Amino acid sequence: MLKAVLNGDWTTESASRAVTSWLRLKTTESVEIDIVGSQNDSMAAGARQAIQQLRREWARLPFTGCDGLPGGGRQMVAQGQLAATVVKPTTTGPAIELIARRLQGESLPHDLILHAQSHPPLDRLGH
């Protein structure tokens, strides 16, 4: 199994540039791709953009991202631009709340777990 890792600097534009550069390599002409997974939804959009421009035969590949914001990744899933996104809970609010509680002298939990979830739900993926 071939796995390519490209740096996208977290933006649509930089991911598009990275994928474009990779696709221009002679070695990618014989590569078979099953899925394009990205560390955030913006990079998934950039990768998709580059692939649509340079490799039309790959345009139907499933693209996935992370963040799952309502106006971002979830909207891209609804529009068919992404197959799925990982909805990650924000950590800023809970972190500020924990700091405030600690500053008020409260003891803090030893473990705090915020759960990510798939969008669409895992039982609907692939249908």
Secondary structure as GFF3:
##gff-version 3
##sequence-region A 1 127
A	DSSP	alpha_helix	12	23	.	.	.	ID=ss1
A	DSSP	three_ten_helix	26	30	.	.	.	ID=ss2
A	DSSP	beta_strand	36	37	.	.	.	ID=ss3
A	DSSP	alpha_helix	41	54	.	.	.	ID=ss4
A	DSSP	three_ten_helix	56	58	.	.	.	ID=ss5
A	DSSP	beta_strand	63	67	.	.	.	ID=ss6
A	DSSP	alpha_helix	73	78	.	.	.	ID=ss7
A	DSSP	beta_strand	84	87	.	.	.	ID=ss8
A	DSSP	alpha_helix	92	103	.	.	.	ID=ss9
A	DSSP	beta_strand	117	119	.	.	.	ID=ss10
A	DSSP	three_ten_helix	122	124	.	.	.	ID=ss11
###
